[in-house]
Amino acid sequence: MVGLLWLLLWVGDALARLWQPGPKSWLHMQGAHILSEQPNQPRQPWPLRPIIARRLNVAALSAPYAAHEDTTPRSVATDAYGFRKTSAGPFAVTLCGDSFFINDLIADSLARHLGQPVGNASIDGRGTLAMARLLDAPAPAFRNSRVVVWLRIEAGINTKEFVEWMAQRRSELHPPANPLKRAYGAWRGSALWPANLDGYLTETAPVKAPLQRLASEISWHLGGSRDTTVLLGRQQLPAHVAPMQFLNDEQGLARTPMPEADLVAIADGIARVDKELRQKGTQLVFAAAPDKSTIYRERLPRTVAYRPGFTARLYAALRQRGVRTVDLETRIRQQALAEPTKALYYTTDTHWNPHGQALAARILADSLHTLTQ
């Protein structure tokens, strides 16, 4: 039975490679061809789903959360490399980040503010990979950008996630000389490697949502309790102020501060990227996207103490190393306090909404004008 299933997977994988145009998305799941979306998609709907709410079992959400849920469908278009198309390259400015920037609202807004073409190289959940690919295997439209804005790395970043992951992901972009290692890499990159089966299910695949819901229900009933990674915010808030949900690993909820050694290692790693980009004639700008607990600390439960994250310390260390930074947190926080009824982040998701993205684009434009003239 296992052998027959394996054979069916092999045949299915072979047929899928013939059907998929351009770079084979199912063949190249690793290295240079880890794709931010899918290649050669003229217009792929991307339904925004509440990640945090899904962990809590969406059916159990209270009315205030449901009233503020955003289900607006987005659309993305990708090139043969899997990068989203924002406008015709080459791009003067490239955005490099993770899921905070996977749609193109910030890139398009920034392009209008600057009057320059802006490309989006962000990859969902893989900010370090996005930068590794820009350094070692950029798509043609991104090769001559004058400015690269590194918008975020990953949530819960530490030395291992940055220093080790960055080195590992850069090494993945270069196929090994040993033919056995190349064959092994190709195998791990195909659907014959069980962990890659999800690659066959794009966000628009009809069976993906039911399978994810089934997995959530199984986890819910077997676990017997809600996901502990999610924290419900204050419920008793003024009228028209939305209650929010948070992730327990956000900066504002950190139980212990980041060790100085880890902070130094991360700053040194970013400084090395800055030096390498400068050698290519590109200016690096680092601008960490603040998480929701940092911006909406008053909406945390009364029993939870807010603790400042490591961003301010990281910025100071980067400035000492000559790395240019942009402070998004201060102005976004000011806006959140000035208009408490106008949310800048999704209430049931960890990411900022279109209002927050538009504000981030204006802040970045103010800092980048002199670099792009």
SVG drawing of the C-alpha trace seen along z (x, -y; Angstrom):
<svg xmlns="http://www.w3.org/2000/svg" viewBox="-22 -65 54 67">
<polyline fill="none" stroke="black" stroke-width="0.4" points="0.0,0.0 2.8,-2.4 4.7,-1.6 1.6,-2.1 0.9,-5.5 4.5,-6.5 4.2,-5.5 1.1,-7.5 2.8,-10.5 5.7,-10.1 3.5,-9.9 1.4,-12.9 4.5,-14.9 5.9,-14.1 2.7,-15.1 2.4,-18.3 5.8,-19.4 4.8,-19.0 1.6,-21.0 3.1,-23.9 4.5,-26.6 7.8,-28.4 9.9,-27.5 8.3,-24.4 6.8,-25.5 6.5,-22.0 10.0,-20.9 11.8,-23.9 10.4,-24.2 13.9,-25.0 16.5,-27.6 16.3,-30.2 12.8,-29.0 11.1,-29.1 8.2,-31.1 6.4,-33.9 3.2,-33.1 3.1,-30.8 4.9,-31.5 3.2,-32.8 -0.1,-33.7 -1.7,-36.6 -4.2,-37.3 -4.5,-35.0 -7.1,-35.8 -5.7,-35.9 -8.5,-35.7 -7.3,-37.3 -8.2,-35.0 -7.9,-35.7 -4.9,-33.7 -5.3,-34.3 -9.1,-33.7 -8.6,-30.4 -6.4,-29.2 -9.3,-30.0 -11.9,-28.2 -13.7,-30.8 -17.1,-29.6 -16.6,-30.5 -15.8,-34.1 -17.9,-36.6 -20.0,-39.2 -17.6,-42.2 -14.8,-40.3 -17.1,-39.1 -18.3,-42.7 -14.7,-43.9 -13.6,-40.9 -12.1,-41.9 -12.7,-39.4 -12.0,-41.7 -10.5,-39.6 -7.1,-40.7 -5.4,-39.8 -1.8,-39.3 0.0,-38.7 3.4,-37.0 6.2,-36.7 8.1,-33.5 10.2,-33.7 7.3,-33.9 7.7,-37.6 4.6,-39.6 4.2,-42.1 3.6,-45.7 4.7,-47.5 7.1,-47.0 10.7,-46.8 13.5,-47.7 12.6,-48.9 14.3,-51.8 13.2,-50.7 12.7,-47.1 10.7,-46.1 11.9,-43.0 9.9,-41.5 7.5,-38.8 3.7,-38.4 3.2,-42.1 4.0,-43.0 3.0,-40.1 0.3,-42.1 1.3,-45.1 -0.6,-48.0 2.5,-49.4 4.6,-49.0 2.0,-50.7 1.4,-53.5 5.1,-54.1 5.5,-54.2 2.9,-57.0 4.5,-59.0 8.0,-58.7 7.2,-58.9 9.5,-55.9 8.9,-52.2 8.7,-50.1 8.9,-46.3 7.9,-43.9 10.2,-40.9 8.6,-39.9 7.9,-36.2 5.3,-35.1 7.0,-34.1 10.5,-34.2 12.0,-37.7 15.5,-36.3 14.9,-34.2 13.6,-37.2 16.9,-39.0 19.0,-36.0 17.3,-35.7 17.9,-39.4 21.6,-39.1 22.3,-35.8 19.5,-35.1 17.4,-38.2 14.9,-38.3 16.0,-40.7 13.6,-43.5 15.2,-43.7 18.9,-43.6 19.6,-47.3 17.5,-48.8 19.1,-51.9 17.4,-51.3 16.3,-48.1 14.0,-48.5 14.2,-45.6 10.9,-45.9 10.8,-42.9 12.5,-39.7 10.4,-37.2 8.3,-37.4 10.1,-36.2 13.4,-36.8 16.5,-35.5 20.2,-34.8 19.5,-31.4 16.6,-32.6 18.6,-35.4 22.3,-34.5 21.9,-30.7 18.9,-30.9 20.4,-33.6 23.5,-31.6 21.5,-28.4 19.1,-30.1 22.0,-31.7 23.6,-28.3 20.4,-26.8 20.6,-29.2 23.7,-27.5 23.3,-23.9 25.9,-21.5 28.6,-20.2 28.1,-16.7 25.6,-15.0 24.2,-12.8 23.5,-15.9 21.9,-17.6 19.7,-14.6 18.8,-14.6 17.9,-18.3 15.7,-17.7 13.9,-14.9 13.4,-17.1 12.1,-19.8 9.5,-17.6 6.2,-16.4 7.7,-13.1 9.0,-14.7 5.9,-14.6 6.4,-18.0 6.0,-19.6 2.6,-18.1 1.0,-21.4 2.7,-22.9 0.1,-21.4 -2.7,-23.3 -2.6,-27.0 -4.7,-29.5 -7.4,-29.2 -7.6,-25.4 -11.2,-24.4 -10.0,-21.7 -7.5,-23.7 -9.9,-25.6 -12.0,-22.5 -8.8,-20.5 -7.5,-23.3 -10.8,-23.6 -10.8,-19.8 -7.3,-20.0 -8.4,-22.8 -11.4,-20.8 -9.3,-17.7 -6.8,-19.8 -9.7,-21.5 -11.3,-18.3 -8.2,-16.4 -6.5,-19.2 -9.7,-20.1 -8.7,-23.8 -8.0,-26.9 -4.6,-27.6 -2.3,-29.0 -0.4,-31.1 -3.4,-33.5 -4.3,-36.1 -7.7,-37.7 -7.5,-41.4 -9.7,-43.6 -13.4,-43.3 -14.8,-46.2 -13.7,-49.1 -15.4,-52.4 -18.1,-52.3 -16.8,-51.9 -13.4,-50.7 -12.7,-47.2 -11.5,-44.5 -8.4,-42.7 -6.6,-39.4 -2.8,-39.1 -0.1,-36.5 1.7,-35.5 5.1,-35.8 4.7,-39.5 7.4,-41.9 5.2,-43.7 4.5,-40.4 8.0,-39.1 8.7,-37.7 12.5,-38.3 14.4,-40.9 16.5,-39.8 20.1,-39.0 22.7,-41.6 24.7,-38.9 21.8,-38.0 21.1,-41.7 24.7,-42.3 24.7,-39.2 21.6,-40.3 22.9,-43.9 26.2,-42.6 24.3,-40.4 22.3,-43.3 25.4,-45.4 27.0,-42.7 24.0,-42.8 24.3,-46.6 28.0,-46.3 27.3,-43.8 24.5,-45.9 26.7,-49.0 29.3,-47.1 26.6,-46.6 25.6,-50.3 22.5,-49.8 21.4,-51.6 19.9,-49.4 17.2,-50.9 16.0,-48.9 12.5,-49.5 11.0,-47.0 7.2,-46.6 5.9,-47.1 3.6,-44.3 0.1,-44.9 0.9,-44.7 3.3,-47.5 0.8,-49.8 -2.3,-48.8 -0.8,-48.1 -3.9,-49.7 -6.0,-46.9 -4.1,-44.1 -5.9,-42.4 -5.6,-44.3 -3.8,-41.3 -1.0,-41.4 1.9,-43.8 3.2,-45.5 7.0,-45.3 8.9,-47.3 10.5,-45.2 14.0,-45.1 13.4,-47.3 14.7,-50.5 17.9,-48.7 18.3,-47.2 18.0,-50.6 20.6,-52.1 23.0,-49.2 22.4,-49.6 23.0,-53.3 26.3,-52.7 27.2,-50.4 26.2,-53.0 23.0,-51.3 20.2,-53.6 16.9,-53.0 13.3,-54.3 11.2,-54.4 7.7,-53.2 6.6,-52.5 6.5,-56.1 4.2,-57.6 2.0,-54.6 1.5,-54.6 0.7,-58.3 -1.9,-57.7 -3.5,-54.8 -3.8,-57.1 -5.2,-60.0 -7.9,-57.9 -8.7,-55.0 -11.9,-54.0 -9.9,-53.6 -8.0,-50.4 -4.6,-50.1 -4.4,-46.3 -6.9,-43.6 -8.8,-42.8 -8.5,-39.0 -5.2,-38.8 -1.6,-39.8 -1.1,-42.0 -1.9,-45.6 -4.8,-46.4 -4.9,-48.7 -5.1,-51.8 -1.9,-50.7 -0.2,-49.8 -1.0,-53.2 0.3,-55.0 3.5,-52.9 4.0,-53.8 3.7,-57.6 6.3,-57.2 8.7,-55.4 8.2,-57.9 9.1,-60.7 12.4,-59.0 13.2,-57.8 12.6,-60.9 16.2,-62.1 17.6,-58.6 15.6,-58.2 16.0,-61.6"/>
</svg>
